[in-house]
Amino acid sequence: MQFKKVHGLGNDFVLIDSLTNIQPIIDWGKLAVEMCNRNFGVGADGLVVISASAIADIKMRIFNPDGTEPEMCGNAIRTVAGYICQHHILDKRKITVETKAGILVPEIIASQGTQALVKVDMGPPRLEPAQIPMIIEENIKKVINYPLKINGETIYITCISMGNPHGVIFVPEVTSKLVSSMGPTIENHPAFPNKTNVEFVQVLDREHLKMLVWERGAGPTMACGTGACATLVAAYLNDLAERKATVHLAGGDLEIEWAEDNRVYMTGPAIQVFSGNYQIKV
């Protein structure tokens, strides 16, 4: 089976093209566990599968290293758009992509060789608890700076869905130790019936935010596109940032804008690293 190794800011994926290469019936979740293993497989933060769609130009599915299928991934959709452009699969720079979070629209801003700069219309943020989803007793319309009990302590969290759930926590300084110690507990907190991604954010100024992430089903990663979008929205809702800012991640920067039309726009790189052939074992 042919595959491409791609990444967006170090958030890396195995990409399988079922548009141009007919694949047998495969348990993609099981294959993700196998291929994403960094010691016994290719190694990746996720497995991305693109195929034909009846309602958009293409369909994208993503599977975490634990085999679960999240609704969306911002870095993955940029790499898919870059792949489609670089391999001339569609003769246009703006495409529609069917995902479990709905139809999203990435646009190639620039492309050279195996690298592309991609802007994605990520749609409007979803702020109501039921949309995230989040289970809380209070009757509130937005989960902003909400006191969440964690192991007898209270942390303050702002929760948003960008097609997938996010909990954003503002801290004086972000560290990998903080991510690894708190991330798993918050991901699996009973308030989040579908679990949640967790972003730890340090405000540098109103146009620059530093973020580290614990991704649901994957753990710490070098970048999270939907997480960067949620971070900007959360920072604006808490009056900590403007509607447009640079989000600094471990793997590089994303430009995020929550525009006046209520849609969030993400701009960042997508890079193809190598191609390969994989012997399916499942």
C-alpha positions as CSV (number, residue, x, y, z in Angstrom):
1,M,0.0,0.0,0.0
2,Q,1.4,3.4,-1.0
3,F,1.5,6.2,1.6
4,K,2.9,9.7,2.0
5,K,4.5,11.0,5.2
6,V,3.4,14.6,5.8
7,H,3.3,17.1,8.6
8,G,2.0,20.5,9.6
9,L,4.4,22.2,12.1
10,G,5.7,18.8,13.2
11,N,2.3,17.3,13.8
12,D,2.9,14.4,11.5
13,F,0.7,12.0,9.6
14,V,0.6,8.9,7.4
15,L,-1.5,9.9,4.4
16,I,-3.2,7.3,2.3
17,D,-4.8,8.3,-0.9
18,S,-7.9,6.2,-1.8
19,L,-8.9,8.6,-4.5
20,T,-6.2,7.4,-7.0
21,N,-5.2,4.1,-5.4
22,I,-8.0,1.7,-4.8
23,Q,-7.6,0.1,-1.4
24,P,-9.1,-3.2,0.0
25,I,-11.5,-3.0,2.8
26,I,-9.4,-2.1,5.8
27,D,-10.0,-1.5,9.5
28,W,-8.5,1.9,9.4
29,G,-8.5,2.3,13.2
30,K,-6.5,-0.9,13.7
31,L,-4.1,0.1,10.9
32,A,-3.6,3.5,12.6
33,V,-2.4,1.8,15.8
34,E,0.0,-0.3,13.7
35,M,1.4,2.4,11.3
36,C,1.5,5.3,13.9
37,N,3.8,3.3,16.2
38,R,7.1,5.0,16.2
39,N,9.1,1.9,17.0
40,F,7.4,-0.8,15.0
41,G,5.5,1.2,12.3
42,V,6.1,4.3,10.2
43,G,5.5,6.6,13.2
44,A,3.0,9.4,13.2
45,D,0.5,11.4,15.3
46,G,-2.3,10.1,13.1
47,L,-3.4,8.2,10.0
48,V,-5.2,10.3,7.3
49,V,-7.3,8.7,4.6
50,I,-8.7,10.7,1.7
51,S,-11.4,9.3,-0.6
52,A,-14.2,10.4,-2.9
53,S,-17.1,12.4,-1.5
54,A,-20.7,12.7,-2.6
55,I,-21.1,16.2,-1.1
56,A,-17.6,17.8,-1.4
57,D,-14.5,17.6,-3.6
58,I,-13.0,15.0,-1.3
59,K,-13.5,13.3,2.0
60,M,-11.0,13.2,4.8
61,R,-10.9,10.8,7.8
62,I,-8.3,10.8,10.5
63,F,-7.5,8.1,13.0
64,N,-5.5,8.7,16.2
65,P,-2.6,6.4,17.3
66,D,-5.0,4.7,19.7
67,G,-7.3,3.8,16.8
68,T,-10.1,6.3,17.7
69,E,-11.5,8.6,15.0
70,P,-11.7,12.3,15.9
71,E,-14.1,14.7,14.1
72,M,-11.4,17.0,12.6
73,C,-7.7,17.9,12.6
74,G,-6.6,21.3,11.5
75,N,-3.0,20.4,10.6
76,A,-4.2,17.3,8.8
77,I,-6.6,19.2,6.5
78,R,-3.7,21.5,5.5
79,T,-1.5,18.6,4.5
80,V,-4.4,17.1,2.5
81,A,-4.9,20.4,0.6
82,G,-1.1,20.5,0.0
83,Y,-1.1,17.0,-1.3
84,I,-4.1,17.6,-3.6
85,C,-2.4,20.6,-5.1
86,Q,1.2,19.2,-5.4
87,H,-0.1,16.0,-7.1
88,H,-2.5,17.9,-9.4
89,I,-5.4,15.7,-8.3
90,L,-7.8,18.7,-8.6
91,D,-7.3,21.7,-10.9
92,K,-8.1,24.4,-8.3
93,R,-6.5,26.0,-5.3
94,K,-9.6,26.2,-3.1
95,I,-11.3,22.9,-2.4
96,T,-14.1,21.5,-0.2
97,V,-13.4,18.7,2.2
98,E,-16.0,16.5,3.8
99,T,-15.1,15.8,7.5
100,K,-17.0,14.4,10.5
101,A,-17.1,18.1,11.6
102,G,-18.8,19.2,8.4
103,I,-17.5,20.6,5.1
104,L,-14.4,22.8,5.4
105,V,-12.6,24.9,2.8
106,P,-8.8,25.0,2.6
107,E,-7.1,27.3,0.0
108,I,-3.6,27.1,-1.3
109,I,-1.9,30.5,-0.8
110,A,1.5,29.4,-2.1
111,S,3.1,26.1,-3.2
112,Q,6.6,25.1,-4.2
113,G,7.9,21.5,-4.4
114,T,6.8,19.5,-1.4
115,Q,5.8,22.6,0.6
116,A,2.6,24.6,0.7
117,L,1.1,27.5,2.6
118,V,-2.6,26.8,3.3
119,K,-5.4,29.0,4.6
120,V,-8.4,27.1,6.0
121,D,-11.9,28.4,6.7
122,M,-12.5,26.4,9.9
123,G,-16.1,27.6,10.3
124,P,-17.7,29.2,13.3
125,P,-16.6,28.2,16.9
126,R,-19.3,26.4,18.9
127,L,-19.6,27.8,22.4
128,E,-22.6,26.3,24.0
129,P,-21.9,23.4,26.4
130,A,-24.1,21.0,24.5
131,Q,-22.2,21.8,21.3
132,I,-18.8,21.1,22.7
133,P,-20.1,18.7,24.3
134,M,-19.7,19.4,28.0
135,I,-21.8,18.4,31.0
136,I,-22.2,21.1,33.6
137,E,-24.9,21.8,36.2
138,E,-25.0,25.6,35.6
139,N,-27.4,27.0,33.0
140,I,-24.8,29.0,31.0
141,K,-24.6,29.7,27.3
142,K,-20.7,29.9,27.1
143,V,-18.1,28.1,29.1
144,I,-15.7,31.0,29.7
145,N,-13.2,30.9,32.6
146,Y,-15.2,28.1,34.2
147,P,-14.1,26.6,37.5
148,L,-13.5,22.9,37.0
149,K,-12.6,20.6,39.8
150,I,-9.5,18.5,39.2
151,N,-8.3,16.2,42.0
152,G,-9.7,18.4,44.7
153,E,-8.3,21.6,43.1
154,T,-10.0,24.2,40.9
155,I,-8.7,25.2,37.5
156,Y,-10.3,27.8,35.2
157,I,-11.0,26.6,31.7
158,T,-12.6,28.0,28.6
159,C,-14.3,25.4,26.4
160,I,-14.9,25.5,22.7
161,S,-15.7,23.2,19.8
162,M,-13.9,23.7,16.5
163,G,-15.7,20.6,15.2
164,N,-13.9,18.7,18.0
165,P,-13.8,19.6,21.7
166,H,-11.2,21.8,23.3
167,G,-10.5,23.0,26.9
168,V,-8.2,26.1,27.0
169,I,-6.3,27.0,30.2
170,F,-4.3,30.2,30.6
171,V,-1.2,29.9,32.7
172,P,1.7,32.2,33.6
173,E,4.2,29.8,31.8
174,V,3.6,26.8,29.6
175,T,5.8,23.8,30.2
176,S,5.9,20.2,28.9
177,K,5.7,19.0,32.5
178,L,2.4,20.8,33.0
179,V,1.0,19.3,29.8
180,S,2.0,15.8,30.7
181,S,0.8,16.0,34.3
182,M,-2.6,17.7,33.8
183,G,-3.5,16.8,30.2
184,P,-4.6,13.2,30.7
185,T,-6.7,14.0,33.7
186,I,-8.6,16.9,32.0
187,E,-8.9,14.8,28.7
188,N,-10.8,12.1,30.7
189,H,-12.7,14.4,33.1
190,P,-16.4,13.3,33.4
191,A,-17.5,16.8,32.3
192,F,-16.4,15.8,28.8
193,P,-18.5,12.9,27.5
194,N,-16.4,12.6,24.3
195,K,-13.2,13.5,26.1
196,T,-11.4,16.7,25.1
197,N,-8.2,18.2,23.7
198,V,-6.4,20.4,26.2
199,E,-4.5,23.6,25.4
200,F,-2.2,25.3,27.9
201,V,-1.7,28.9,26.9
202,Q,0.7,31.7,27.9
203,V,-0.3,35.2,26.7
204,L,2.8,37.0,25.4
205,D,0.8,40.0,24.3
206,R,-2.5,40.6,22.6
207,E,-1.3,39.5,19.2
208,H,1.0,36.6,20.3
209,L,0.0,33.5,22.2
210,K,2.2,30.5,23.2
211,M,0.5,27.2,23.3
212,L,1.3,23.6,24.2
213,V,-1.3,20.9,23.7
214,W,-2.4,17.5,25.0
215,E,-4.4,15.9,22.1
216,R,-7.2,13.5,22.8
217,G,-6.2,10.0,21.8
218,A,-2.6,11.1,20.9
219,G,-1.0,12.8,23.9
220,P,1.5,15.7,23.5
221,T,2.0,16.8,19.9
222,M,4.1,19.6,18.4
223,A,1.1,21.4,17.0
224,C,-2.7,21.3,16.9
225,G,-4.5,23.4,14.3
226,T,-8.0,23.2,15.8
227,G,-6.4,23.8,19.2
228,A,-4.7,27.0,17.9
229,C,-8.1,28.2,16.6
230,A,-9.8,27.4,20.0
231,T,-6.9,29.2,21.8
232,L,-7.5,32.4,19.8
233,V,-11.2,32.3,20.4
234,A,-10.8,31.6,24.1
235,A,-8.2,34.4,24.4
236,Y,-10.5,36.9,22.8
237,L,-13.5,35.8,24.9
238,N,-11.4,36.4,28.0
239,D,-10.2,39.8,26.7
240,L,-6.6,38.6,26.5
241,A,-6.1,39.0,22.7
242,E,-7.3,40.6,19.6
243,R,-9.4,38.8,17.0
244,K,-6.3,38.1,15.0
245,A,-3.0,36.7,16.5
246,T,0.0,34.5,16.0
247,V,-0.2,31.3,18.0
248,H,3.3,29.9,18.7
249,L,3.4,26.1,19.0
250,A,6.3,23.7,19.6
251,G,6.6,23.1,15.9
252,G,6.2,26.6,14.6
253,D,3.6,29.4,14.1
254,L,0.0,29.5,12.9
255,E,-1.8,32.7,12.0
256,I,-5.4,32.6,13.4
257,E,-8.2,35.1,12.8
258,W,-11.7,35.0,14.3
259,A,-13.2,37.3,11.6
260,E,-16.3,39.5,11.9
261,D,-18.3,37.0,9.9
262,N,-17.9,34.6,13.0
263,R,-15.7,32.2,11.0
264,V,-12.2,31.2,12.2
265,Y,-9.4,31.3,9.6
266,M,-6.2,29.3,10.1
267,T,-3.1,29.8,7.9
268,G,0.0,27.7,8.1
269,P,2.4,25.3,6.3
270,A,1.9,21.8,5.0
271,I,4.9,19.7,4.0
272,Q,5.4,16.3,2.4
273,V,8.4,14.5,3.8
274,F,8.6,11.2,1.9
275,S,6.7,8.5,0.1
276,G,6.7,4.8,0.9
277,N,5.1,1.4,0.5
278,Y,3.7,-0.5,3.5
279,Q,3.0,-4.2,3.8
280,I,-0.5,-4.4,5.4
281,K,-0.4,-6.8,8.4
282,V,-4.0,-6.4,9.6
